[in-house]
Amino acid sequence: MKYIKVNKLTVLLAFLGTVLIGCSDELDQPELNNNFAGGTDFSQTDDMILSLIGVYQSVADRGWEQPLVVATRGDDVNAAGDQQGLKNQDRYVYDNSFFGSRTLWETYYGDIIGAHTGMEQIERYMEFADDEGIALGNQYIAEAKVLRAVLLFQLSQVYGSVFIPTSSNLNDFADVISVPSKDEVMQHISDQMDEAIPFLLDLRPNERTDLPGGVTKYTALMIKAEANQELENYQAVADAAGEIIASGKFTLFPDYYELFKTPGKLSDENLFEFQYSDFGNGEGDRVSHLYAPYGPNSWNPEVDGSSNGWGFFEPSLKYVEFMLDRGETERLETSVFFSQKGIDSLIASTPYTIETLPSFVSPITRDGDENTSTVRSIFSSGKHYLPTNQLIPGRTAYGSNKNNIVFRYSETLLMYAEALVQGANNSVMTADEAVNQVRARANMAPLSGVTLDQIVDEKYAELSMEWGKRFFDMVRLGRYDELSFDGRTFTEDKAFVTYHQDQIDEFPILGEIAN
């Protein structure tokens, strides 16, 4: 990829005019006032970890609209509410003036460049380090590569062809004459993980004591498997996922409902998650993924004073009916926060009646919160719901005290199973064994001789509402008919979101890409 230097770097400069601020040596501790813009003594090698934590902090800080831009468009979810640009995108009508696609691009690239800045700072520290410090530096650089890969992976899933920065030098972004294809980006990510893995800790993320929940070797293997799945390189998927399975370090959290709530934080199932922290205080600053877009715009919470959501993200009727037809209980109750309006819509559009619906199909959750939304959405995402009785006293914002899981072991098992039925080889376990582990947790009967269709359905049931995984699977597998539902018509040319006009103006080559 060749770059030509120009003067127009305003988009990224807006994000990188500020410096990385490090925090303490634990992710869930308050920030230290350490400014890397100047005066840093790189001979103080004990401070090297601060550069890495600055990267973690930056990557975890997602605006409300960015996960929704990534996660909508599948037949598992609808973009609800009053954000017309997001609703248009969900129906494959792409508006290059939609602010959400602009901030996704800007923020993600700002954080990717921030990761390069962190790596370069660590290299400066390593010039003064002893052998132990050099080993730590290599580990920290590898972790930053993994965090960078998460962002680059999601960007490419959304846009297809995207830039691949190689340093923090903003001139590298100047008017490129070519942009790597999605396949090239995914291969780059896979190669980067191969570089990182030898330097990463052989631990579960929740086994780390220096950075609890920080990435490890297995996070990198998961991202490698994800990238190769997009490439349809199923042997590489089976090899990477098989290594995670063979480690014996990961197990499924026994309670699917609580997995997405406080008890499931940093569980043995989670390979990577954005973490909540309020620094042990019931008021004041906090670090939190914003859950308000996912919640009902009106409700009767069990704990008085708890804030409601915005109603921008709702499970689809198609998904609910699919789950009912399968006889799903635990996963359906977990994934959907019902309202009476949604139940009425379900009865009106399906064969189900109030008498034949399971008892958990209720606007009141098992924890006592009632969804009364009637305007913006008919359902809310149960996976993004935290019962108000699990809020930290003093915290009232919707979803406070909740981590956001990005990759988990059940997906590892299902990716592995799919790779085998797609022709890959691996002896760590059979496809049946992998799928049936996931089904057993959901109280579903075991399968024998699993087919691709069955695995695809299992992924639909298990992973819906999680980072657009259903949509990207359907695009990869060419199952466009599944995405043509409820008045939508999906065609192959709608696989990638169009770039915002601001990005096209800044980098005209983006306007020439057939997204």
C-alpha positions as CSV (number, residue, x, y, z in Angstrom):
1,M,0.0,0.0,0.0
2,K,1.5,3.3,-1.0
3,Y,0.9,6.7,0.7
4,I,1.3,10.2,-0.7
5,K,1.8,13.1,1.8
6,V,-0.8,15.8,1.9
7,N,-1.8,18.5,4.4
8,K,-5.4,17.4,5.1
9,L,-5.3,15.5,8.4
10,T,-7.9,17.3,10.3
11,V,-10.1,14.4,11.1
12,L,-7.5,12.4,12.9
13,L,-5.8,15.5,14.4
14,A,-9.0,16.3,16.1
15,F,-8.7,13.0,18.0
16,L,-5.0,13.0,18.4
17,G,-4.4,16.5,19.5
18,T,-4.9,15.3,23.0
19,V,-2.4,12.9,24.6
20,L,-2.8,9.5,26.1
21,I,-3.4,9.6,29.8
22,G,-2.2,6.6,31.7
23,C,-3.8,5.2,34.8
24,S,-2.6,2.9,37.5
25,D,-1.4,-0.6,37.2
26,E,-4.9,-2.0,37.4
27,L,-7.7,-1.5,34.9
28,D,-10.2,-0.9,37.7
29,Q,-8.2,1.8,39.6
30,P,-8.3,5.6,39.3
31,E,-6.2,7.4,36.7
32,L,-2.9,8.9,37.4
33,N,-2.1,12.3,36.0
34,N,0.7,11.2,33.8
35,N,0.9,13.2,30.5
36,F,2.9,11.6,27.7
37,A,3.0,14.8,25.7
38,G,6.3,15.9,27.3
39,G,8.7,15.5,30.1
40,T,8.4,11.8,30.3
41,D,11.5,10.1,31.7
42,F,11.7,6.9,29.7
43,S,14.5,5.6,31.9
44,Q,11.8,5.1,34.6
45,T,10.9,1.7,33.1
46,D,8.5,0.8,35.9
47,D,6.2,3.4,34.3
48,M,6.1,1.5,31.0
49,I,2.8,-0.1,31.9
50,L,1.1,3.3,31.9
51,S,1.5,3.5,28.1
52,L,-0.3,0.2,27.8
53,I,-3.1,1.2,30.1
54,G,-3.6,4.3,28.1
55,V,-4.3,2.1,25.1
56,Y,-6.8,-0.1,27.1
57,Q,-8.6,3.0,28.3
58,S,-8.9,4.4,24.8
59,V,-10.1,1.2,23.3
60,A,-12.8,0.7,26.0
61,D,-14.2,4.2,25.5
62,R,-16.8,3.7,22.8
63,G,-19.5,6.4,22.0
64,W,-23.1,5.3,22.3
65,E,-23.6,5.2,18.5
66,Q,-20.6,3.2,17.5
67,P,-21.6,-0.3,18.8
68,L,-25.0,0.3,17.3
69,V,-23.5,1.0,13.8
70,V,-21.6,-2.2,14.1
71,A,-24.4,-4.3,15.6
72,T,-27.5,-3.4,13.6
73,R,-28.6,-4.7,10.1
74,G,-29.1,-8.4,11.2
75,D,-32.4,-10.2,11.3
76,D,-32.0,-10.6,15.0
77,V,-32.3,-6.9,15.8
78,N,-34.0,-3.7,14.6
79,A,-32.8,-0.1,14.9
80,A,-35.6,1.6,16.8
81,G,-36.2,5.0,18.1
82,D,-35.7,8.4,16.4
83,Q,-32.2,8.1,14.9
84,Q,-33.2,8.1,11.3
85,G,-29.7,7.5,10.0
86,L,-29.4,4.4,12.0
87,K,-32.9,3.2,11.0
88,N,-32.0,3.7,7.4
89,Q,-28.8,1.7,7.8
90,D,-30.8,-1.1,9.4
91,R,-32.9,-1.3,6.2
92,Y,-29.8,-1.1,4.0
93,V,-30.4,2.5,2.9
94,Y,-27.0,4.1,3.5
95,D,-26.9,7.8,4.2
96,N,-23.4,9.2,3.9
97,S,-24.4,12.1,6.1
98,F,-25.2,9.9,9.1
99,F,-23.1,11.1,12.0
100,G,-22.8,7.6,13.4
101,S,-20.7,6.3,10.5
102,R,-18.5,9.4,10.8
103,T,-17.8,9.0,14.5
104,L,-17.2,5.3,14.1
105,W,-14.5,5.9,11.6
106,E,-13.0,8.8,13.4
107,T,-13.0,7.4,16.9
108,Y,-11.8,3.9,15.9
109,Y,-8.9,5.3,13.9
110,G,-8.0,7.7,16.6
111,D,-7.8,4.8,19.0
112,I,-5.8,2.7,16.5
113,I,-3.3,5.5,16.1
114,G,-3.3,5.7,19.9
115,A,-2.4,2.1,20.1
116,H,0.6,2.8,17.8
117,T,1.6,5.7,20.0
118,G,1.5,3.4,23.1
119,M,3.6,0.8,21.3
120,E,6.2,3.4,20.3
121,Q,6.3,4.8,23.8
122,I,6.9,1.3,25.2
123,E,9.8,0.8,22.7
124,R,11.3,4.0,24.1
125,Y,11.1,2.6,27.6
126,M,12.7,-0.7,26.4
127,E,15.8,1.2,25.3
128,F,16.6,1.6,29.1
129,A,15.2,-1.7,30.3
130,D,17.0,-4.8,31.6
131,D,16.1,-8.2,30.3
132,E,13.0,-8.5,32.5
133,G,11.9,-5.1,31.4
134,I,12.4,-5.9,27.7
135,A,10.3,-9.1,28.1
136,L,7.5,-7.0,29.7
137,G,7.8,-4.5,26.9
138,N,7.4,-7.2,24.3
139,Q,4.3,-8.5,26.2
140,Y,2.8,-5.0,26.4
141,I,3.4,-4.3,22.7
142,A,1.7,-7.6,21.9
143,E,-1.3,-6.6,24.0
144,A,-1.5,-3.3,22.2
145,K,-1.5,-5.2,18.9
146,V,-4.4,-7.3,20.1
147,L,-6.4,-4.2,21.1
148,R,-5.6,-2.6,17.8
149,A,-6.8,-5.7,16.0
150,V,-10.2,-5.7,17.7
151,L,-10.8,-2.2,16.3
152,L,-9.5,-2.9,12.9
153,F,-11.5,-6.1,12.7
154,Q,-14.8,-4.3,13.4
155,L,-13.9,-1.4,11.1
156,S,-13.4,-3.8,8.2
157,Q,-16.5,-5.8,9.0
158,V,-18.5,-2.5,8.7
159,Y,-16.7,-0.8,5.8
160,G,-14.8,-3.6,4.0
161,S,-11.8,-1.8,2.5
162,V,-10.1,0.2,5.2
163,F,-6.7,1.8,5.9
164,I,-4.1,-0.2,7.8
165,P,-1.9,2.3,9.8
166,T,1.6,1.1,10.5
167,S,2.7,3.8,12.9
168,S,1.4,6.9,14.8
169,N,2.7,9.1,12.0
170,L,-0.4,10.9,10.7
171,N,1.3,11.5,7.3
172,D,0.8,7.8,6.7
173,F,-2.9,8.6,6.2
174,A,-2.4,11.2,3.5
175,D,-4.3,10.6,0.2
176,V,-3.6,6.9,-0.4
177,I,-3.8,5.7,-3.9
178,S,-5.1,2.3,-2.8
179,V,-6.9,0.9,0.2
180,P,-6.5,-2.7,1.4
181,S,-9.5,-4.9,0.7
182,K,-11.4,-6.6,3.5
183,D,-9.5,-9.9,2.8
184,E,-6.2,-8.1,3.0
185,V,-7.2,-6.5,6.3
186,M,-8.3,-9.8,7.8
187,Q,-5.1,-11.5,6.6
188,H,-3.1,-8.6,8.2
189,I,-5.0,-9.1,11.5
190,S,-4.3,-12.9,11.4
191,D,-0.6,-12.2,10.8
192,Q,-0.4,-9.7,13.6
193,M,-1.9,-12.2,16.0
194,D,0.8,-14.7,15.0
195,E,3.4,-12.0,15.8
196,A,1.7,-11.2,19.2
197,I,0.9,-14.7,20.5
198,P,4.5,-15.8,21.5
199,F,4.7,-12.8,23.8
200,L,1.3,-13.0,25.5
201,L,0.5,-14.5,28.8
202,D,-0.8,-18.1,28.8
203,L,-3.7,-17.3,31.1
204,R,-7.4,-16.6,31.0
205,P,-8.1,-12.9,31.1
206,N,-9.6,-13.3,34.5
207,E,-6.5,-15.0,35.8
208,R,-4.4,-11.8,35.3
209,T,-3.5,-10.0,38.5
210,D,-1.6,-7.1,36.9
211,L,-4.4,-6.1,34.6
212,P,-7.5,-8.0,35.6
213,G,-9.4,-8.9,32.4
214,G,-6.6,-7.8,30.1
215,V,-5.9,-9.7,26.9
216,T,-3.9,-12.9,26.8
217,K,-2.7,-15.4,24.3
218,Y,-6.3,-16.8,24.0
219,T,-7.8,-13.4,23.2
220,A,-5.3,-13.2,20.3
221,L,-6.2,-16.8,19.2
222,M,-9.9,-15.8,19.2
223,I,-9.3,-12.8,17.0
224,K,-7.2,-14.9,14.7
225,A,-10.1,-17.4,14.4
226,E,-12.5,-14.5,13.8
227,A,-10.4,-13.0,11.0
228,N,-9.9,-16.4,9.3
229,Q,-13.6,-17.1,9.5
230,E,-14.2,-13.9,7.5
231,L,-11.6,-15.2,5.1
232,E,-13.4,-18.5,5.0
233,N,-10.1,-20.1,5.8
234,Y,-11.7,-22.8,8.0
235,Q,-8.6,-24.8,8.7
236,A,-7.0,-21.8,10.4
237,V,-10.3,-21.3,12.3
238,A,-10.3,-24.9,13.5
239,D,-6.6,-24.6,14.5
240,A,-6.9,-21.4,16.4
241,A,-10.3,-22.2,18.1
242,G,-9.0,-25.8,18.7
243,E,-6.0,-24.4,20.6
244,I,-8.3,-22.4,22.9
245,I,-10.4,-25.5,23.5
246,A,-7.4,-27.8,24.1
247,S,-6.0,-25.4,26.7
248,G,-8.8,-26.6,29.1
249,K,-8.8,-23.1,30.6
250,F,-12.3,-22.0,29.5
251,T,-15.7,-23.2,30.5
252,L,-19.2,-22.0,29.8
253,F,-20.7,-19.9,32.6
254,P,-23.4,-22.2,34.1
255,D,-26.2,-19.6,34.1
256,Y,-26.8,-18.0,30.7
257,Y,-29.1,-15.3,32.2
258,E,-26.6,-14.1,34.7
259,L,-23.7,-14.4,32.3
260,F,-24.6,-11.0,30.9
261,K,-25.1,-9.4,34.3
262,T,-23.0,-8.8,37.4
263,P,-22.2,-12.4,38.2
264,G,-20.8,-13.0,34.7
265,K,-18.2,-10.2,34.8
266,L,-14.8,-11.6,34.1
267,S,-16.1,-15.2,34.1
268,D,-14.2,-18.2,32.8
269,E,-16.2,-18.0,29.6
270,N,-15.1,-14.5,28.6
271,L,-12.1,-13.9,26.3
272,F,-12.5,-10.2,26.0
273,E,-14.9,-7.6,27.5
274,F,-15.1,-3.9,28.0
275,Q,-15.1,-3.4,31.7
276,Y,-17.1,-1.2,34.0
277,S,-15.4,0.6,36.9
278,D,-16.6,3.2,39.3
279,F,-13.3,3.1,41.3
280,G,-15.3,1.6,44.3
281,N,-17.5,4.7,44.7
282,G,-21.2,5.1,44.4
283,E,-20.9,8.5,42.9
284,G,-18.4,10.6,40.9
285,D,-16.4,9.4,37.9
286,R,-16.9,6.1,36.3
287,V,-15.7,4.2,33.3
288,S,-18.6,2.5,31.6
289,H,-20.0,1.3,28.3
290,L,-23.2,3.4,27.7
291,Y,-26.2,1.1,27.8
292,A,-29.0,3.7,27.6
293,P,-29.5,3.2,23.8
294,Y,-30.4,-0.4,24.4
295,G,-32.9,0.1,27.2
296,P,-36.6,0.7,27.2
297,N,-37.5,4.4,26.9
298,S,-40.0,3.9,29.8
299,W,-40.2,1.4,32.6
300,N,-41.1,0.7,36.2
301,P,-37.8,-0.3,37.8
302,E,-37.7,-2.5,40.9
303,V,-35.3,0.0,42.4
304,D,-36.8,3.5,42.5
305,G,-34.9,6.2,40.8
306,S,-33.1,3.9,38.3
307,S,-32.8,5.5,34.9
308,N,-34.5,4.2,31.8
309,G,-33.0,3.8,28.3
310,W,-33.6,5.4,24.9
311,G,-35.2,2.6,22.9
312,F,-32.8,2.6,20.0
313,F,-32.1,-1.2,19.8
314,E,-34.7,-4.0,19.8
315,P,-34.8,-7.7,19.1
316,S,-36.8,-8.5,16.0
317,L,-40.1,-10.3,15.9
318,K,-38.5,-12.7,13.5
319,Y,-35.9,-13.6,16.2
320,V,-38.5,-14.0,18.9
321,E,-40.6,-16.3,16.8
322,F,-37.6,-18.3,15.8
323,M,-36.7,-18.9,19.4
324,L,-40.2,-19.8,20.4
325,D,-40.5,-22.3,17.6
326,R,-37.2,-23.9,18.9
327,G,-38.6,-24.2,22.4
328,E,-35.9,-21.9,23.7
329,T,-36.4,-20.8,27.3
330,E,-33.2,-19.6,29.0
331,R,-31.7,-17.9,26.0
332,L,-34.9,-16.2,24.9
333,E,-35.7,-14.9,28.4
334,T,-32.1,-13.6,28.6
335,S,-32.0,-12.0,25.1
336,V,-35.3,-10.2,25.1
337,F,-36.7,-7.7,27.6
338,F,-40.4,-7.9,26.6
339,S,-43.0,-5.2,26.8
340,Q,-46.8,-5.6,26.7
341,K,-46.8,-3.8,23.3
342,G,-44.2,-6.4,22.0
343,I,-46.2,-9.3,23.3
344,D,-49.4,-7.9,21.7
345,S,-47.5,-7.5,18.4
346,L,-46.2,-11.1,18.7
347,I,-49.7,-12.5,19.2
348,A,-51.1,-10.4,16.3
349,S,-48.4,-11.6,13.8
350,T,-47.7,-15.2,14.8
351,P,-49.8,-18.3,15.7
352,Y,-48.9,-17.8,19.4
353,T,-51.6,-16.8,21.8
354,I,-51.5,-15.6,25.4
355,E,-52.3,-19.1,26.5
356,T,-49.5,-20.8,24.4
357,L,-46.8,-18.3,25.2
358,P,-44.3,-19.4,28.0
359,S,-44.8,-17.6,31.3
360,F,-41.5,-15.8,31.1
361,V,-42.8,-13.9,28.1
362,S,-43.8,-11.0,30.3
363,P,-43.0,-7.3,30.6
364,I,-41.8,-8.0,34.1
365,T,-38.4,-9.7,34.4
366,R,-37.6,-12.3,37.0
367,D,-35.8,-9.4,38.9
368,G,-38.9,-7.3,39.0
369,D,-38.2,-4.6,36.4
370,E,-41.2,-3.8,34.1
371,N,-40.7,-2.6,30.5
372,T,-43.6,-0.2,29.8
373,S,-42.1,1.2,26.5
374,T,-44.8,2.0,24.0
375,V,-43.3,4.6,21.7
376,R,-39.8,3.8,20.4
377,S,-39.6,0.0,20.6
378,I,-41.6,-3.0,21.3
379,F,-38.8,-5.1,22.8
380,S,-35.5,-4.2,24.5
381,S,-32.2,-6.2,24.4
382,G,-32.1,-8.4,27.4
383,K,-28.3,-9.0,26.9
384,H,-27.8,-5.2,27.5
385,Y,-30.1,-5.1,30.5
386,L,-28.9,-5.1,34.1
387,P,-31.5,-5.7,36.8
388,T,-31.8,-2.6,39.0
389,N,-31.2,-4.8,42.0
390,Q,-27.7,-5.3,40.7
391,L,-26.9,-1.6,40.5
392,I,-24.3,-0.2,42.9
393,P,-26.0,1.9,45.5
394,G,-25.8,5.5,44.4
395,R,-25.6,4.6,40.7
396,T,-28.8,5.1,38.7
397,A,-27.7,5.1,35.0
398,Y,-29.1,2.3,32.9
399,G,-26.7,-0.7,32.9
400,S,-24.3,0.7,35.4
401,N,-22.0,-2.0,36.9
402,K,-22.2,-4.1,33.7
403,N,-19.4,-5.2,31.5
404,N,-19.8,-5.6,27.7
405,I,-18.6,-8.9,26.4
406,V,-17.0,-8.9,23.0
407,F,-15.7,-12.5,22.6
408,R,-16.7,-15.5,24.6
409,Y,-16.0,-19.3,24.7
410,S,-19.4,-20.4,23.4
411,E,-18.6,-18.6,20.2
412,T,-15.3,-20.4,20.1
413,L,-17.0,-23.7,20.3
414,L,-19.5,-22.8,17.5
415,M,-16.8,-21.4,15.2
416,Y,-14.9,-24.5,15.7
417,A,-17.9,-26.7,14.9
418,E,-18.7,-24.7,11.8
419,A,-15.1,-25.0,10.6
420,L,-15.2,-28.8,10.9
421,V,-18.5,-29.1,8.9
422,Q,-17.0,-26.7,6.4
423,G,-14.2,-29.3,5.8
424,A,-11.5,-28.5,8.3
425,N,-9.7,-31.1,10.4
426,N,-9.0,-31.1,14.2
427,S,-9.1,-33.8,16.8
428,V,-9.6,-31.8,20.0
429,M,-13.3,-32.6,19.9
430,T,-16.0,-33.4,17.3
431,A,-18.5,-30.8,15.9
432,D,-21.3,-32.6,17.8
433,E,-19.4,-32.3,21.1
434,A,-18.7,-28.6,20.6
435,V,-22.3,-27.7,19.7
436,N,-23.8,-29.9,22.4
437,Q,-21.8,-28.2,25.1
438,V,-23.5,-24.9,24.1
439,R,-26.9,-26.5,23.8
440,A,-26.6,-28.3,27.2
441,R,-26.1,-24.9,29.0
442,A,-29.3,-23.7,27.3
443,N,-31.2,-26.9,28.3
444,M,-31.6,-28.0,24.7
445,A,-31.4,-31.6,23.6
446,P,-28.2,-32.9,22.1
447,L,-27.8,-33.2,18.3
448,S,-26.1,-36.0,16.3
449,G,-24.3,-35.5,13.0
450,V,-24.7,-31.7,13.1
451,T,-25.1,-29.9,9.8
452,L,-24.1,-26.4,8.8
453,D,-27.7,-25.3,8.9
454,Q,-28.0,-26.5,12.5
455,I,-24.8,-24.7,13.5
456,V,-26.0,-21.5,11.9
457,D,-29.2,-21.7,13.8
458,E,-27.3,-22.4,17.0
459,K,-25.2,-19.3,16.5
460,Y,-28.5,-17.4,15.8
461,A,-29.9,-18.5,19.2
462,E,-26.6,-18.1,21.1
463,L,-25.0,-14.9,19.8
464,S,-27.8,-12.7,18.7
465,M,-27.7,-9.0,19.7
466,E,-23.9,-9.4,20.2
467,W,-21.8,-7.0,18.0
468,G,-23.6,-7.8,14.7
469,K,-22.4,-11.4,14.6
470,R,-25.6,-12.7,13.0
471,F,-25.4,-10.1,10.2
472,F,-21.8,-10.8,9.4
473,D,-22.4,-14.6,9.4
474,M,-25.3,-14.2,6.9
475,V,-23.2,-12.0,4.6
476,R,-20.2,-14.4,4.8
477,L,-22.4,-17.4,4.1
478,G,-24.3,-15.7,1.3
479,R,-27.7,-16.2,3.1
480,Y,-29.2,-13.0,1.8
481,D,-32.7,-14.3,2.0
482,E,-32.4,-14.3,5.8
483,L,-31.6,-10.6,5.8
484,S,-34.5,-9.8,3.5
485,F,-37.3,-9.6,6.1
486,D,-39.9,-7.3,7.5
487,G,-40.0,-5.2,4.3
488,R,-36.2,-5.2,3.8
489,T,-34.4,-6.4,0.7
490,F,-30.7,-7.3,1.1
491,T,-28.4,-7.5,-1.9
492,E,-24.7,-8.2,-2.0
493,D,-23.8,-4.6,-2.7
494,K,-25.3,-3.7,0.8
495,A,-22.7,-5.7,2.7
496,F,-20.7,-2.7,3.7
497,V,-21.8,0.7,5.0
498,T,-20.9,3.7,2.8
499,Y,-18.3,6.1,4.1
500,H,-19.4,9.4,5.5
501,Q,-19.0,12.4,3.2
502,D,-16.6,14.0,5.6
503,Q,-14.2,11.0,5.2
504,I,-14.7,11.1,1.4
505,D,-13.8,14.8,1.3
506,E,-10.8,14.1,3.5
507,F,-9.7,11.1,1.6
508,P,-11.2,11.0,-1.9
509,I,-10.0,7.5,-2.6
510,L,-12.7,6.3,-0.2
511,G,-15.4,7.6,-2.6
512,E,-14.0,5.4,-5.3
513,I,-14.3,2.1,-3.3
514,A,-17.1,-0.1,-4.3
515,N,-18.4,-0.8,-0.8
